[in-house]
Amino acid sequence: MTIFNWFLGVLWLIPAQIMGHVLKNKSFSIKYSWLHRWCVFFIKANKIPFKVVGKHHFSQDTVFYACNHQSFIDPILITAAIPFPMTYISKAENNKLPVVRLWAKNIEMIAFDRADFNENVAMLRSAARKLQEGRSILIFPEGTRSKTDQLLPFKVGALLPATLAKVPIVPVALINADLLNQRTKIKREIVVSIGEPILPHEYKGLSHQQLSDLVFDKIIKLRN
């Protein structure tokens, strides 16, 4: 993104902050719908070449999305790509950011301190509970941005909420989003590729590592 885009990005946070307060007492679906539209607008206004593939895999059912992590605006890309209400699992540091803090509360983001074992356990339980209550969730299993086109190893146990709640796991691949880390004009298309859901009976009996490897491989295939 260019310096000009960065400047506009800051300006476009203003309506997001205002609407965050206006919508705070509205239903989850209304808040997510507005956020989805704002993310789509943000991408178009910044003239980011963007495409979503695999839309036929979308479902209004409760699912657990697992996506690779490349850039600082990946949540915007994913929210723009997925029209159905969901929330995120994210590091606690994000709750300190202006606007993000407000919207994290609005969409019930599950934040935790990655260095605290007890918070990790609480996060997994909270995520499983939300899935059981019907709330779709997205996690970045790498735990941090790779900042490149290569995937980092997944955190073993990152997919545990899905297995506890017995919901489908949907692999999601970000392609070329690492280019957004450069302050230059984006010349290649940023792609969000939605994979075929892995149903509970398909991963039943797999160890945490085996399931992690399965989802990792599916995301790699979506990127090829």
TORPA-4810 file (N, C-alpha, C, O; in nm, 3 decimals):
<nodes>
NODE_1_0.085_-0.119_0.000_0.000_0.000_0.000_0.088_0.124_0.000_0.191_0.128_0.068_M
NODE_2_0.049_0.226_-0.075_0.128_0.347_-0.083_0.105_0.435_0.039_0.013_0.411_0.117_T
NODE_3_0.191_0.537_0.056_0.176_0.630_0.169_0.039_0.697_0.164_-0.024_0.718_0.268_I
NODE_4_-0.008_0.731_0.043_-0.139_0.793_0.028_-0.249_0.700_0.078_-0.343_0.742_0.145_F
NODE_5_-0.237_0.571_0.043_-0.335_0.473_0.089_-0.335_0.462_0.241_-0.440_0.451_0.303_N
NODE_6_-0.215_0.466_0.300_-0.205_0.462_0.445_-0.279_0.579_0.508_-0.350_0.563_0.608_W
NODE_7_-0.263_0.698_0.449_-0.329_0.818_0.500_-0.480_0.804_0.490_-0.553_0.835_0.585_F
NODE_8_-0.529_0.757_0.374_-0.673_0.738_0.357_-0.725_0.631_0.453_-0.837_0.641_0.504_L
NODE_9_-0.643_0.529_0.477_-0.683_0.423_0.569_-0.713_0.477_0.707_-0.808_0.433_0.772_G
NODE_10_-0.631_0.571_0.752_-0.653_0.634_0.882_-0.783_0.712_0.882_-0.860_0.707_0.979_V
NODE_11_-0.808_0.786_0.774_-0.931_0.865_0.764_-1.055_0.774_0.766_-1.157_0.808_0.826_L
NODE_12_-1.045_0.659_0.699_-1.160_0.569_0.690_-1.188_0.497_0.821_-1.291_0.431_0.834_W
NODE_13_-1.098_0.509_0.917_-1.125_0.452_1.048_-1.225_0.536_1.127_-1.288_0.488_1.221_L
NODE_14_-1.239_0.663_1.086_-1.329_0.754_1.158_-1.474_0.706_1.150_-1.539_0.693_1.254_I
NODE_15_-1.528_0.679_1.028_-1.666_0.628_1.024_-1.681_0.493_1.092_-1.788_0.461_1.146_P
NODE_16_-1.575_0.412_1.090_-1.581_0.282_1.158_-1.595_0.302_1.308_-1.669_0.229_1.374_A
NODE_17_-1.524_0.401_1.362_-1.534_0.431_1.505_-1.674_0.482_1.540_-1.733_0.440_1.640_Q
NODE_18_-1.726_0.573_1.457_-1.859_0.629_1.482_-1.966_0.520_1.477_-2.050_0.510_1.566_I
NODE_19_-1.961_0.437_1.370_-2.062_0.333_1.356_-2.047_0.224_1.462_-2.145_0.159_1.499_M
NODE_20_-1.926_0.207_1.510_-1.905_0.110_1.618_-1.987_0.147_1.740_-2.044_0.061_1.806_G
NODE_21_-1.992_0.277_1.771_-2.070_0.325_1.885_-2.220_0.322_1.854_-2.301_0.285_1.939_H
NODE_22_-2.257_0.361_1.732_-2.397_0.365_1.693_-2.460_0.226_1.698_-2.575_0.209_1.738_V
NODE_23_-2.383_0.125_1.656_-2.437_-0.011_1.643_-2.413_-0.100_1.763_-2.452_-0.217_1.762_L
NODE_24_-2.352_-0.047_1.867_-2.309_-0.134_1.978_-2.423_-0.210_2.045_-2.400_-0.316_2.104_K
NODE_25_-2.546_-0.159_2.037_-2.659_-0.228_2.099_-2.743_-0.306_1.998_-2.848_-0.361_2.033_N
NODE_26_-2.698_-0.312_1.874_-2.769_-0.387_1.770_-2.731_-0.534_1.777_-2.641_-0.573_1.851_K
NODE_27_-2.800_-0.615_1.699_-2.773_-0.759_1.698_-2.637_-0.787_1.636_-2.582_-0.705_1.562_S
NODE_28_-2.583_-0.904_1.667_-2.453_-0.943_1.613_-2.455_-0.943_1.461_-2.361_-0.895_1.398_F
NODE_29_-2.561_-0.995_1.401_-2.568_-1.004_1.254_-2.568_-0.866_1.189_-2.506_-0.847_1.084_S
NODE_30_-2.636_-0.769_1.251_-2.638_-0.633_1.196_-2.499_-0.571_1.205_-2.452_-0.508_1.110_I
NODE_31_-2.433_-0.588_1.319_-2.299_-0.532_1.336_-2.200_-0.595_1.238_-2.118_-0.525_1.177_K
NODE_32_-2.208_-0.727_1.221_-2.115_-0.792_1.129_-2.144_-0.750_0.985_-2.052_-0.729_0.906_Y
NODE_33_-2.272_-0.738_0.951_-2.310_-0.699_0.815_-2.251_-0.562_0.781_-2.201_-0.542_0.671_S
NODE_34_-2.259_-0.468_0.876_-2.201_-0.335_0.850_-2.050_-0.345_0.836_-1.992_-0.284_0.746_W
NODE_35_-1.986_-0.422_0.923_-1.841_-0.436_0.918_-1.797_-0.501_0.787_-1.697_-0.461_0.728_L
NODE_36_-1.871_-0.601_0.741_-1.843_-0.666_0.613_-1.846_-0.565_0.500_-1.756_-0.562_0.417_H
NODE_37_-1.950_-0.481_0.496_-1.962_-0.383_0.389_-1.851_-0.279_0.398_-1.798_-0.236_0.295_R
NODE_38_-1.815_-0.239_0.520_-1.708_-0.140_0.536_-1.575_-0.198_0.486_-1.498_-0.126_0.422_W
NODE_39_-1.549_-0.325_0.513_-1.425_-0.388_0.468_-1.421_-0.397_0.315_-1.315_-0.376_0.255_C
NODE_40_-1.534_-0.428_0.253_-1.541_-0.430_0.107_-1.512_-0.291_0.052_-1.437_-0.277_-0.045_V
NODE_41_-1.571_-0.189_0.114_-1.548_-0.051_0.070_-1.402_-0.012_0.086_-1.344_0.051_-0.003_F
NODE_42_-1.341_-0.049_0.198_-1.201_-0.017_0.225_-1.111_-0.072_0.114_-1.021_-0.003_0.066_F
NODE_43_-1.136_-0.196_0.075_-1.055_-0.261_-0.030_-1.073_-0.191_-0.164_-0.976_-0.166_-0.235_I
NODE_44_-1.199_-0.161_-0.198_-1.225_-0.094_-0.325_-1.168_0.047_-0.327_-1.110_0.090_-0.427_K
NODE_45_-1.185_0.120_-0.217_-1.137_0.258_-0.210_-0.985_0.265_-0.220_-0.931_0.361_-0.275_A
NODE_46_-0.917_0.164_-0.168_-0.771_0.159_-0.177_-0.723_0.096_-0.308_-0.603_0.082_-0.331_N
NODE_47_-0.819_0.059_-0.393_-0.788_0.001_-0.524_-0.698_-0.121_-0.511_-0.605_-0.141_-0.589_K
NODE_48_-0.727_-0.202_-0.410_-0.653_-0.327_-0.391_-0.714_-0.433_-0.482_-0.833_-0.463_-0.468_I
NODE_49_-0.638_-0.489_-0.574_-0.693_-0.596_-0.660_-0.728_-0.717_-0.574_-0.641_-0.773_-0.507_P
NODE_50_-0.853_-0.757_-0.576_-0.903_-0.852_-0.477_-1.003_-0.947_-0.539_-1.088_-0.908_-0.618_F
NODE_51_-0.992_-1.074_-0.501_-1.085_-1.174_-0.554_-1.109_-1.283_-0.449_-1.020_-1.319_-0.372_K
NODE_52_-1.232_-1.333_-0.448_-1.269_-1.444_-0.360_-1.302_-1.563_-0.448_-1.384_-1.552_-0.539_V
NODE_53_-1.240_-1.677_-0.422_-1.271_-1.799_-0.496_-1.322_-1.905_-0.397_-1.291_-1.901_-0.278_V
NODE_54_-1.399_-1.998_-0.449_-1.454_-2.103_-0.364_-1.579_-2.060_-0.290_-1.610_-2.116_-0.184_G
NODE_55_-1.652_-1.962_-0.344_-1.772_-1.914_-0.275_-1.879_-2.023_-0.260_-1.965_-2.014_-0.173_K
NODE_56_-1.871_-2.125_-0.344_-1.970_-2.234_-0.335_-1.952_-2.314_-0.206_-2.038_-2.395_-0.170_H
NODE_57_-1.839_-2.292_-0.137_-1.817_-2.360_-0.010_-1.872_-2.282_0.110_-1.868_-2.330_0.223_H
NODE_58_-1.922_-2.161_0.084_-1.980_-2.083_0.192_-2.099_-2.156_0.252_-2.173_-2.225_0.182_F
NODE_59_-2.117_-2.138_0.381_-2.232_-2.200_0.448_-2.276_-2.109_0.562_-2.194_-2.046_0.628_S
NODE_60_-2.406_-2.104_0.585_-2.457_-2.029_0.698_-2.452_-2.111_0.826_-2.485_-2.061_0.934_Q
NODE_61_-2.411_-2.237_0.815_-2.396_-2.321_0.933_-2.275_-2.275_1.015_-2.190_-2.201_0.965_D
NODE_62_-2.270_-2.319_1.139_-2.157_-2.286_1.226_-2.033_-2.363_1.181_-2.036_-2.485_1.170_T
NODE_63_-1.924_-2.289_1.155_-1.800_-2.353_1.111_-1.681_-2.287_1.182_-1.693_-2.181_1.243_V
NODE_64_-1.568_-2.354_1.172_-1.443_-2.304_1.229_-1.346_-2.281_1.113_-1.296_-2.376_1.054_F
NODE_65_-1.322_-2.153_1.081_-1.232_-2.119_0.971_-1.087_-2.121_1.020_-1.056_-2.073_1.130_Y
NODE_66_-0.998_-2.177_0.938_-0.855_-2.176_0.968_-0.782_-2.117_0.848_-0.792_-2.169_0.737_A
NODE_67_-0.710_-2.007_0.871_-0.651_-1.932_0.760_-0.505_-1.899_0.787_-0.467_-1.872_0.901_C
NODE_68_-0.423_-1.899_0.682_-0.285_-1.853_0.698_-0.284_-1.701_0.716_-0.381_-1.634_0.681_N
NODE_69_-0.177_-1.649_0.770_-0.171_-1.508_0.811_-0.049_-1.441_0.747_0.065_-1.479_0.774_H
NODE_70_-0.074_-1.340_0.661_0.035_-1.278_0.587_0.055_-1.129_0.614_0.168_-1.082_0.622_Q
NODE_71_-0.056_-1.055_0.629_-0.043_-0.909_0.637_-0.120_-0.852_0.756_-0.199_-0.920_0.821_S
NODE_72_-0.095_-0.724_0.782_-0.159_-0.655_0.894_-0.307_-0.629_0.871_-0.379_-0.602_0.966_F
NODE_73_-0.354_-0.637_0.745_-0.498_-0.614_0.721_-0.570_-0.743_0.682_-0.678_-0.739_0.624_I
NODE_74_-0.511_-0.858_0.714_-0.578_-0.985_0.683_-0.720_-0.992_0.738_-0.809_-1.041_0.667_D
NODE_75_-0.746_-0.946_0.862_-0.885_-0.952_0.911_-0.982_-0.873_0.821_-1.097_-0.912_0.805_P
NODE_76_-0.935_-0.761_0.764_-1.020_-0.684_0.673_-1.048_-0.764_0.547_-1.161_-0.767_0.498_I
NODE_77_-0.944_-0.830_0.493_-0.961_-0.911_0.373_-1.058_-1.026_0.396_-1.146_-1.052_0.314_L
NODE_78_-1.042_-1.094_0.509_-1.127_-1.209_0.540_-1.271_-1.165_0.565_-1.365_-1.230_0.519_I
NODE_79_-1.288_-1.056_0.639_-1.424_-1.007_0.668_-1.493_-0.961_0.540_-1.614_-0.978_0.525_T
NODE_80_-1.417_-0.903_0.449_-1.474_-0.862_0.320_-1.514_-0.984_0.238_-1.612_-0.981_0.163_A
NODE_81_-1.437_-1.093_0.252_-1.461_-1.213_0.171_-1.579_-1.295_0.221_-1.652_-1.354_0.142_A
NODE_82_-1.598_-1.299_0.354_-1.699_-1.386_0.413_-1.819_-1.303_0.460_-1.807_-1.227_0.556_I
NODE_83_-1.934_-1.317_0.394_-2.052_-1.236_0.429_-2.130_-1.286_0.549_-2.216_-1.214_0.601_P
NODE_84_-2.102_-1.407_0.594_-2.179_-1.464_0.704_-2.114_-1.432_0.839_-1.992_-1.442_0.852_F
NODE_85_-2.194_-1.395_0.939_-2.141_-1.351_1.069_-2.044_-1.449_1.132_-2.067_-1.570_1.134_P
NODE_86_-1.935_-1.396_1.183_-1.833_-1.476_1.252_-1.753_-1.383_1.341_-1.767_-1.261_1.336_M
NODE_87_-1.669_-1.443_1.423_-1.577_-1.365_1.503_-1.437_-1.424_1.490_-1.417_-1.523_1.419_T
NODE_88_-1.341_-1.362_1.559_-1.202_-1.402_1.547_-1.143_-1.444_1.681_-1.190_-1.402_1.788_Y
NODE_89_-1.040_-1.527_1.674_-0.951_-1.548_1.787_-0.828_-1.464_1.759_-0.769_-1.475_1.651_I
NODE_90_-0.788_-1.380_1.854_-0.679_-1.286_1.827_-0.596_-1.261_1.952_-0.641_-1.284_2.064_S
NODE_91_-0.474_-1.215_1.931_-0.387_-1.182_2.044_-0.442_-1.061_2.118_-0.504_-0.973_2.059_K
NODE_92_-0.418_-1.058_2.248_-0.474_-0.954_2.334_-0.423_-0.814_2.298_-0.492_-0.715_2.323_A
NODE_93_-0.303_-0.806_2.238_-0.248_-0.674_2.203_-0.338_-0.596_2.109_-0.339_-0.472_2.110_E
NODE_94_-0.414_-0.668_2.026_-0.501_-0.599_1.930_-0.612_-0.520_1.999_-0.663_-0.423_1.944_N
NODE_95_-0.648_-0.562_2.119_-0.753_-0.491_2.193_-0.709_-0.355_2.243_-0.790_-0.278_2.294_N
NODE_96_-0.580_-0.324_2.228_-0.529_-0.194_2.270_-0.532_-0.092_2.157_-0.507_0.027_2.179_K
NODE_97_-0.563_-0.137_2.035_-0.562_-0.048_1.919_-0.693_0.030_1.909_-0.800_-0.027_1.929_L
NODE_98_-0.686_0.160_1.876_-0.808_0.239_1.858_-0.895_0.176_1.750_-0.843_0.115_1.657_P
NODE_99_-1.023_0.189_1.759_-1.123_0.135_1.666_-1.128_-0.018_1.674_-1.236_-0.075_1.690_V
NODE_100_-1.012_-0.082_1.664_-1.009_-0.228_1.674_-1.067_-0.272_1.808_-1.142_-0.369_1.814_V
NODE_101_-1.031_-0.202_1.913_-1.079_-0.235_2.047_-1.232_-0.233_2.052_-1.294_-0.323_2.110_R
NODE_102_-1.292_-0.132_1.991_-1.437_-0.118_1.990_-1.503_-0.230_1.909_-1.599_-0.292_1.953_L
NODE_103_-1.450_-0.254_1.790_-1.510_-0.355_1.705_-1.483_-0.495_1.753_-1.561_-0.587_1.727_W
NODE_104_-1.371_-0.514_1.823_-1.343_-0.644_1.884_-1.454_-0.678_1.983_-1.498_-0.793_1.991_A
NODE_105_-1.498_-0.578_2.058_-1.607_-0.599_2.153_-1.739_-0.622_2.080_-1.819_-0.707_2.119_K
NODE_106_-1.761_-0.545_1.973_-1.886_-0.556_1.897_-1.905_-0.694_1.836_-2.017_-0.746_1.833_N
NODE_107_-1.797_-0.754_1.787_-1.811_-0.885_1.723_-1.763_-0.998_1.815_-1.739_-1.110_1.770_I
NODE_108_-1.750_-0.966_1.944_-1.722_-1.066_2.047_-1.591_-1.141_2.021_-1.584_-1.263_2.040_E
NODE_109_-1.488_-1.068_1.977_-1.359_-1.130_1.949_-1.302_-1.196_2.074_-1.312_-1.142_2.184_M
NODE_110_-1.244_-1.312_2.057_-1.184_-1.385_2.168_-1.036_-1.350_2.173_-0.957_-1.398_2.091_I
NODE_111_-0.998_-1.266_2.268_-0.859_-1.221_2.280_-0.791_-1.290_2.396_-0.853_-1.317_2.499_A
NODE_112_-0.661_-1.318_2.379_-0.587_-1.385_2.486_-0.439_-1.353_2.475_-0.389_-1.314_2.370_F
NODE_113_-0.370_-1.369_2.587_-0.226_-1.349_2.593_-0.158_-1.480_2.553_-0.169_-1.580_2.624_D
NODE_114_-0.091_-1.479_2.440_-0.031_-1.602_2.388_0.076_-1.661_2.479_0.105_-1.780_2.474_R
NODE_115_0.135_-1.575_2.562_0.243_-1.622_2.651_0.192_-1.681_2.782_0.269_-1.737_2.859_A
NODE_116_0.062_-1.669_2.806_0.002_-1.715_2.931_-0.071_-1.847_2.908_-0.172_-1.851_2.837_D
NODE_117_-0.021_-1.955_2.967_-0.080_-2.087_2.946_-0.227_-2.091_2.988_-0.310_-2.147_2.917_F
NODE_118_-0.258_-2.031_3.103_-0.396_-2.032_3.152_-0.490_-1.960_3.057_-0.604_-2.003_3.037_N
NODE_119_-0.442_-1.850_2.999_-0.526_-1.776_2.903_-0.544_-1.856_2.775_-0.649_-1.848_2.711_E
NODE_120_-0.443_-1.932_2.736_-0.457_-2.018_2.619_-0.566_-2.121_2.641_-0.648_-2.146_2.553_N
NODE_121_-0.566_-2.181_2.758_-0.668_-2.281_2.791_-0.806_-2.218_2.795_-0.903_-2.274_2.744_V
NODE_122_-0.815_-2.098_2.857_-0.944_-2.027_2.866_-0.993_-1.990_2.726_-1.113_-1.997_2.699_A
NODE_123_-0.901_-1.950_2.638_-0.938_-1.915_2.501_-0.998_-2.034_2.429_-1.102_-2.022_2.364_M
NODE_124_-0.934_-2.150_2.441_-0.983_-2.270_2.373_-1.123_-2.308_2.423_-1.209_-2.346_2.343_L
NODE_125_-1.144_-2.297_2.552_-1.275_-2.330_2.609_-1.381_-2.230_2.565_-1.493_-2.268_2.531_R
NODE_126_-1.344_-2.101_2.565_-1.438_-1.996_2.524_-1.476_-2.013_2.378_-1.593_-1.999_2.342_S
NODE_127_-1.377_-2.043_2.293_-1.404_-2.062_2.151_-1.495_-2.182_2.129_-1.588_-2.176_2.048_A
NODE_128_-1.469_-2.291_2.200_-1.553_-2.411_2.186_-1.697_-2.381_2.228_-1.792_-2.427_2.166_A
NODE_129_-1.710_-2.303_2.335_-1.843_-2.268_2.385_-1.919_-2.183_2.283_-2.037_-2.206_2.259_R
NODE_130_-1.851_-2.087_2.224_-1.917_-2.002_2.123_-1.958_-2.083_2.001_-2.066_-2.062_1.945_K
NODE_131_-1.874_-2.177_1.960_-1.908_-2.263_1.848_-2.033_-2.345_1.880_-2.122_-2.360_1.797_L
NODE_132_-2.039_-2.397_2.002_-2.154_-2.476_2.044_-2.281_-2.392_2.049_-2.392_-2.444_2.033_Q
NODE_133_-2.264_-2.262_2.073_-2.378_-2.170_2.077_-2.419_-2.123_1.937_-2.518_-2.052_1.922_E
NODE_134_-2.341_-2.164_1.835_-2.378_-2.129_1.697_-2.301_-2.016_1.635_-2.341_-1.964_1.531_G
NODE_135_-2.190_-1.974_1.697_-2.111_-1.863_1.643_-1.990_-1.916_1.566_-1.904_-1.984_1.624_R
NODE_136_-1.982_-1.886_1.438_-1.865_-1.925_1.359_-1.744_-1.843_1.403_-1.758_-1.728_1.445_S
NODE_137_-1.627_-1.904_1.393_-1.503_-1.840_1.440_-1.392_-1.862_1.338_-1.389_-1.964_1.270_I
NODE_138_-1.302_-1.765_1.328_-1.183_-1.781_1.245_-1.058_-1.771_1.332_-1.050_-1.687_1.421_L
NODE_139_-0.961_-1.858_1.304_-0.834_-1.853_1.373_-0.721_-1.852_1.269_-0.734_-1.909_1.161_I
NODE_140_-0.610_-1.788_1.304_-0.488_-1.795_1.226_-0.397_-1.895_1.299_-0.329_-1.858_1.395_F
NODE_141_-0.395_-2.021_1.256_-0.325_-2.126_1.333_-0.173_-2.106_1.344_-0.109_-2.167_1.430_P
NODE_142_-0.116_-2.022_1.258_0.028_-1.996_1.268_0.061_-1.917_1.395_0.173_-1.923_1.446_E
NODE_143_-0.039_-1.844_1.444_-0.019_-1.767_1.567_0.036_-1.628_1.546_0.030_-1.545_1.636_G
NODE_144_0.091_-1.601_1.428_0.145_-1.470_1.397_0.158_-1.458_1.245_0.141_-1.557_1.174_T
NODE_145_0.186_-1.337_1.197_0.202_-1.318_1.053_0.332_-1.381_1.004_0.436_-1.369_1.070_R
NODE_146_0.327_-1.446_0.890_0.449_-1.496_0.829_0.521_-1.382_0.755_0.643_-1.382_0.742_S
NODE_147_0.440_-1.284_0.707_0.489_-1.168_0.631_0.552_-1.208_0.497_0.612_-1.124_0.430_K
NODE_148_0.538_-1.335_0.458_0.590_-1.384_0.331_0.484_-1.472_0.267_0.372_-1.485_0.319_T
NODE_149_0.520_-1.534_0.154_0.426_-1.625_0.089_0.439_-1.767_0.141_0.378_-1.860_0.088_D
NODE_150_0.520_-1.786_0.245_0.539_-1.918_0.305_0.460_-1.929_0.435_0.451_-1.833_0.512_Q
NODE_151_0.404_-2.048_0.459_0.331_-2.070_0.584_0.427_-2.106_0.697_0.525_-2.177_0.676_L
NODE_152_0.398_-2.056_0.815_0.471_-2.096_0.935_0.405_-2.223_0.990_0.289_-2.250_0.958_L
NODE_153_0.475_-2.300_1.071_0.413_-2.418_1.133_0.291_-2.378_1.215_0.291_-2.273_1.280_P
NODE_154_0.188_-2.460_1.213_0.069_-2.433_1.292_0.094_-2.465_1.440_0.170_-2.555_1.473_F
NODE_155_0.027_-2.390_1.527_0.032_-2.419_1.669_-0.054_-2.543_1.697_-0.174_-2.545_1.669_K
NODE_156_0.009_-2.644_1.749_-0.065_-2.767_1.780_-0.170_-2.735_1.886_-0.139_-2.676_1.990_V
NODE_157_-0.292_-2.772_1.860_-0.400_-2.741_1.953_-0.484_-2.624_1.908_-0.590_-2.598_1.965_G
NODE_158_-0.438_-2.551_1.804_-0.514_-2.434_1.756_-0.652_-2.472_1.705_-0.745_-2.391_1.707_A
NODE_159_-0.664_-2.596_1.659_-0.791_-2.642_1.602_-0.878_-2.715_1.704_-0.985_-2.766_1.671_L
NODE_160_-0.831_-2.720_1.827_-0.903_-2.792_1.932_-1.047_-2.745_1.951_-1.134_-2.829_1.972_L
NODE_161_-1.077_-2.613_1.945_-1.217_-2.572_1.964_-1.313_-2.641_1.868_-1.425_-2.675_1.907_P
NODE_162_-1.270_-2.662_1.744_-1.358_-2.727_1.646_-1.385_-2.872_1.685_-1.497_-2.920_1.671_A
NODE_163_-1.281_-2.941_1.733_-1.298_-3.081_1.770_-1.384_-3.094_1.896_-1.461_-3.190_1.908_T
NODE_164_-1.371_-2.999_1.987_-1.453_-3.003_2.108_-1.601_-2.976_2.076_-1.690_-3.039_2.134_L
NODE_165_-1.624_-2.883_1.983_-1.761_-2.846_1.948_-1.818_-2.934_1.837_-1.938_-2.931_1.809_A
NODE_166_-1.730_-3.013_1.773_-1.771_-3.103_1.665_-1.837_-3.027_1.550_-1.949_-3.058_1.510_K
NODE_167_-1.765_-2.926_1.499_-1.815_-2.848_1.386_-1.718_-2.862_1.268_-1.602_-2.897_1.288_V
NODE_168_-1.766_-2.836_1.146_-1.677_-2.844_1.029_-1.563_-2.742_1.038_-1.580_-2.632_1.090_P
NODE_169_-1.447_-2.781_0.985_-1.333_-2.691_0.976_-1.318_-2.651_0.830_-1.309_-2.736_0.741_I
NODE_170_-1.317_-2.520_0.805_-1.306_-2.470_0.667_-1.167_-2.410_0.646_-1.136_-2.306_0.704_V
NODE_171_-1.083_-2.473_0.563_-0.953_-2.414_0.534_-0.968_-2.292_0.443_-1.044_-2.294_0.347_P
NODE_172_-0.896_-2.187_0.475_-0.900_-2.063_0.397_-0.756_-2.024_0.364_-0.670_-2.023_0.452_V
NODE_173_-0.730_-1.991_0.238_-0.595_-1.954_0.198_-0.589_-1.810_0.151_-0.667_-1.768_0.065_A
NODE_174_-0.497_-1.735_0.207_-0.467_-1.600_0.159_-0.350_-1.612_0.062_-0.249_-1.674_0.092_L
NODE_175_-0.366_-1.550_-0.054_-0.262_-1.556_-0.157_-0.222_-1.413_-0.195_-0.306_-1.331_-0.230_I
NODE_176_-0.094_-1.385_-0.188_-0.034_-1.255_-0.223_-0.064_-1.144_-0.124_-0.030_-1.028_-0.150_N
NODE_177_-0.126_-1.177_-0.010_-0.154_-1.072_0.088_-0.026_-1.018_0.150_-0.025_-0.908_0.205_A
NODE_178_0.083_-1.094_0.143_0.211_-1.046_0.196_0.259_-0.922_0.124_0.340_-0.846_0.179_D
NODE_179_0.211_-0.899_0.001_0.250_-0.780_-0.075_0.200_-0.652_-0.009_0.255_-0.544_-0.032_L
NODE_180_0.097_-0.665_0.073_0.042_-0.547_0.142_0.136_-0.495_0.249_0.118_-0.384_0.298_L
NODE_181_0.236_-0.573_0.287_0.334_-0.527_0.385_0.433_-0.427_0.324_0.506_-0.359_0.396_N
NODE_182_0.433_-0.418_0.191_0.522_-0.325_0.123_0.448_-0.196_0.093_0.330_-0.198_0.058_Q
NODE_183_0.515_-0.084_0.107_0.450_0.045_0.081_0.465_0.084_-0.065_0.520_0.189_-0.098_R
NODE_184_0.416_-0.003_-0.151_0.418_0.019_-0.295_0.283_-0.021_-0.352_0.204_-0.087_-0.285_T
NODE_185_0.258_0.018_-0.474_0.132_-0.016_-0.539_0.126_-0.167_-0.561_0.222_-0.229_-0.605_K
NODE_186_0.010_-0.226_-0.529_-0.009_-0.370_-0.544_-0.040_-0.401_-0.690_-0.138_-0.352_-0.746_I
NODE_187_0.044_-0.483_-0.752_0.027_-0.514_-0.894_-0.027_-0.655_-0.917_-0.065_-0.690_-1.029_K
NODE_188_-0.031_-0.737_-0.811_-0.083_-0.872_-0.825_-0.212_-0.886_-0.745_-0.230_-0.819_-0.643_R
NODE_189_-0.301_-0.971_-0.790_-0.431_-0.986_-0.726_-0.419_-1.055_-0.591_-0.353_-1.159_-0.578_E
NODE_190_-0.485_-0.996_-0.490_-0.493_-1.059_-0.359_-0.613_-1.154_-0.362_-0.724_-1.114_-0.396_I
NODE_191_-0.590_-1.278_-0.327_-0.695_-1.380_-0.337_-0.725_-1.441_-0.201_-0.635_-1.474_-0.124_V
NODE_192_-0.855_-1.454_-0.171_-0.900_-1.533_-0.057_-0.967_-1.657_-0.114_-1.070_-1.647_-0.181_V
NODE_193_-0.907_-1.773_-0.088_-0.959_-1.898_-0.144_-1.023_-1.982_-0.034_-0.957_-2.020_0.063_S
NODE_194_-1.152_-2.009_-0.049_-1.229_-2.085_0.050_-1.229_-2.232_0.012_-1.270_-2.268_-0.098_I
NODE_195_-1.184_-2.317_0.103_-1.177_-2.460_0.074_-1.302_-2.536_0.114_-1.393_-2.482_0.177_G
NODE_196_-1.304_-2.662_0.078_-1.416_-2.750_0.113_-1.411_-2.783_0.262_-1.304_-2.817_0.314_E
NODE_197_-1.523_-2.773_0.331_-1.524_-2.803_0.475_-1.478_-2.945_0.506_-1.508_-3.039_0.432_P
NODE_198_-1.405_-2.959_0.616_-1.366_-3.089_0.667_-1.468_-3.124_0.775_-1.470_-3.060_0.880_I
NODE_199_-1.550_-3.222_0.750_-1.659_-3.254_0.841_-1.610_-3.330_0.964_-1.507_-3.397_0.957_L
NODE_200_-1.683_-3.321_1.075_-1.640_-3.387_1.199_-1.608_-3.535_1.183_-1.510_-3.583_1.241_P
NODE_201_-1.689_-3.608_1.106_-1.663_-3.752_1.092_-1.535_-3.779_1.013_-1.478_-3.888_1.020_H
NODE_202_-1.490_-3.677_0.936_-1.368_-3.694_0.857_-1.242_-3.675_0.942_-1.138_-3.733_0.911_E
NODE_203_-1.252_-3.595_1.048_-1.133_-3.576_1.131_-1.142_-3.650_1.265_-1.050_-3.645_1.346_Y
NODE_204_-1.252_-3.718_1.287_-1.268_-3.794_1.410_-1.156_-3.899_1.422_-1.129_-3.972_1.326_K
NODE_205_-1.093_-3.906_1.537_-0.988_-4.005_1.558_-0.849_-3.956_1.526_-0.751_-4.023_1.559_G
NODE_206_-0.838_-3.839_1.462_-0.706_-3.784_1.431_-0.647_-3.718_1.556_-0.721_-3.661_1.637_L
NODE_207_-0.518_-3.726_1.572_-0.452_-3.654_1.680_-0.448_-3.506_1.647_-0.475_-3.467_1.533_S
NODE_208_-0.416_-3.422_1.746_-0.406_-3.279_1.720_-0.305_-3.251_1.609_-0.329_-3.167_1.523_H
NODE_209_-0.193_-3.322_1.611_-0.089_-3.300_1.510_-0.135_-3.346_1.372_-0.109_-3.279_1.272_Q
NODE_210_-0.203_-3.459_1.367_-0.253_-3.510_1.238_-0.356_-3.414_1.178_-0.354_-3.389_1.057_Q
NODE_211_-0.445_-3.362_1.261_-0.545_-3.267_1.213_-0.478_-3.138_1.168_-0.514_-3.081_1.064_L
NODE_212_-0.381_-3.092_1.245_-0.307_-2.971_1.209_-0.238_-2.989_1.073_-0.242_-2.899_0.989_S
NODE_213_-0.177_-3.105_1.053_-0.108_-3.133_0.926_-0.208_-3.139_0.811_-0.179_-3.093_0.700_D
NODE_214_-0.325_-3.197_0.836_-0.428_-3.209_0.733_-0.473_-3.071_0.685_-0.479_-3.045_0.565_L
NODE_215_-0.505_-2.983_0.780_-0.552_-2.849_0.744_-0.439_-2.769_0.678_-0.462_-2.696_0.581_V
NODE_216_-0.318_-2.783_0.730_-0.201_-2.716_0.672_-0.187_-2.755_0.524_-0.170_-2.668_0.438_F
NODE_217_-0.194_-2.885_0.496_-0.179_-2.933_0.358_-0.291_-2.882_0.268_-0.267_-2.851_0.151_D
NODE_218_-0.414_-2.875_0.320_-0.525_-2.827_0.239_-0.510_-2.679_0.204_-0.545_-2.637_0.094_K
NODE_219_-0.456_-2.600_0.298_-0.434_-2.459_0.270_-0.323_-2.444_0.165_-0.331_-2.358_0.077_I
NODE_220_-0.219_-2.527_0.175_-0.113_-2.525_0.075_-0.170_-2.554_-0.063_-0.135_-2.487_-0.160_I
NODE_221_-0.258_-2.654_-0.074_-0.317_-2.689_-0.202_-0.404_-2.577_-0.258_-0.409_-2.554_-0.378_K
NODE_222_-0.475_-2.507_-0.167_-0.559_-2.395_-0.212_-0.473_-2.283_-0.271_-0.520_-2.207_-0.356_L
NODE_223_-0.350_-2.274_-0.225_-0.261_-2.166_-0.272_-0.192_-2.201_-0.403_-0.134_-2.113_-0.468_R
NODE_224_-0.197_-2.326_-0.443_-0.127_-2.368_-0.566_-0.218_-2.362_-0.689_-0.175_-2.395_-0.800_N
</nodes>
